Amino acid sequence: MLSNAPIILNVYADGMVKEKAPTLIRPFTSEKDFKATEETVRKFQAGVGQELHKKLLQRAKTKKNWLEEWWLDTAYLEVRIPSQLNVNFGGPAPYLEHCWPPAEGTYLQRASIITWHTLQYWNLLRTERLAPQKAGKTPLDMDQFRMLFCTCKVLGVKKDTIRNYFKTGRINSALIFAANLPAAL
């Protein structure tokens, strides 16, 4: 059964809840529904679940993150609705009304402060000085942060693509003068 094999989702999740799905839903279901859920899970584990689990283990051996590509495609690139209106790329963020209440006539001041902080953050990423975030003592993968800047989504017929041009470290450049006009190379 699946319970004897390592569970891919918990490979780096020592601090996470170790309960199995049926136990987690108990507070939200009737006894009849809970028993039906347990039976469905048992059938899945004894049947197609074993084969799917083997395939996920195999995929995990060849991918840095077995879910990332599927999630990116399904949640963002294959969606045929306007992303700007319907997709939250950044995740949840705190509301700042308690420490920065809305005020008339402060648009320019707020825009300049936000721009300054955004550039400070860009510089931390660019110079690779952003401290890794952690869940408890476990460091999190910071790879996605490179997608915050210099990234665009290119429209495709059935699936869009992402182009990212963000570089870390030093970028060499040259300045060439042509007809006394500088041009960056």
N, C-alpha and C positions, 0 to 999 in steps of 0.2 A: 504494500500500500504506500501511498505518498508520504504518510507520516514518518516512514523510516528513512526517506531520502532528505538531503539538505534542502531547505526551502530557499529558493533564489532570492525572494524578496527580503529575507532576513539576513543575508550574508554580512552586511555591515550595520545591522540594526540591533546591537546588543541591548540598548536601552529601550527598545520598543516593546509594546504589548505582545506577548507570546501566545495569546489566546487564539483558538481556531475560530473561523468565521461563524459557525453555528452558535458558539458560546457568546460571541460578541453581540448577536442580534436578539438574544433571549429577552432583554428588557423591553424590546419593541414589538414582540409578537405574542400571539396567543399560544397556549400549549399545543394545540392542534397544528398551527402553522410552524411552530418550532420543530415538532416531530417530522413534519413533511420536509422541512429544510434539511434536517439531519439525514433523512433518507436520500434526498437529492444529492447531497454532498457525498454520502457513502457510495451511491451509484457512480457518481462522477469519478471518485478516487479509484474505484475498482474497474472502471471502464476507460473511456477516452482520456480521462485526467492523467493516467499513467503515461500514455503516449505523448500527450501535450507537455507534461513535465520533463520527459526525456528530451524533447525538442528544445524546450527552454534552456535546459542545462547545456545542451550542445551549442546553442546560440550564445550562451554566456561565455563559453570558452573562446569564441572568435570575435566577440564585440566588447568594447570598453564598457558599454552600458547596454544591456540586452533590450531595454525598453525605449531608449531615447529616440532612435530612428522612427519607430512605429508611432510614438507619441507626437513627434514633430510633424510627421506626415498627416496623421489622422486629425490632430487638434488644430493644426495651423495651415499646412500646405495644400491639403485636399479639400478644405472648406471653401465652398463657392459663395460665400457671403462677404460683404465688406469687412475686412479685419479691423479697421480703425473704429468702427461702430460696435462690433460684436465680439471682439477678442480682447481679453485682458492679458497682455504680454508680460506685464510687470508683477502680477500677483497682488495680494492685498497690501495696502499701505495705510499708515495711520492718518487720521484726519487731524488737522492742525488748528482747528478753530479755538481750542482751549488755550493755546499759547500764542496763536497768531490770528486773532479774530479778523474777519473781513472788515475792510474800511474803505470808504470812498476816497478816490484820488491817490491810491497807493500802488497803482498798476506798474508804473515805471520802477519804483523802489523794489517791489516784489519781484519783478522780472529780472532786475539786475542782481538781486540776492540769489535767486534760483540759478541764474546763469553762472554766477561766481562759484556756487557750490557744485554745480554740474561740472564745471571745468576743473575744480579741485579733484573731484571724483575721477574724471577722465585722466588727469595726471597721475593719480594713484594707480590706475589700471595700466596706463602707458608705461610707467616706470616700474611696474610690477612690485609695488609697495603696499598693495591692499592686503591687509591681514586676512587669512582664511577664516571664513565663518565656521562655527562649530555647532553641533547638536550635542550638548553636554561636552564630553571630551573628544568626541569623534569629529575630525575635520570633514567639511563638506566639499564636494567637487565644485570648484569655482570656474570651471571652463565656460559656462554660459555667460559669464560677465563680459567676455570679449565680444559678445553679440550686441551689447548695449549701444555701441558707437560704430559708425561707418558700416552699417548693415542695411540692406534693403531686400524687400521681397519682390521677386520678378514674376509677373503674371504668366501662368501657363494655361493650357487648355483644360487639362484634367487635374494637374498638380502644379503648384507654384514652386519656385526654387528660392533659396536664400543665398545672397552674395554678401560676403563679409570682407572688408578691406582693413580692419583694425590691426595695427601692428604694435607690438610691445618692444621695448628697448629702443636703441638709437636707430633712427632712419637717416641714412646718408643722403645728402642732396647736394646739388651743384647749382650755382647761379651763373647764368650765361648772359652776356650783354650782346644784343644784336641791334644795330642802329641806335645805340645809346639807350635802349629800353631793356630793363631787366626781365628775364623770363626764367621761371623756376623749371628745373629739370628733375 
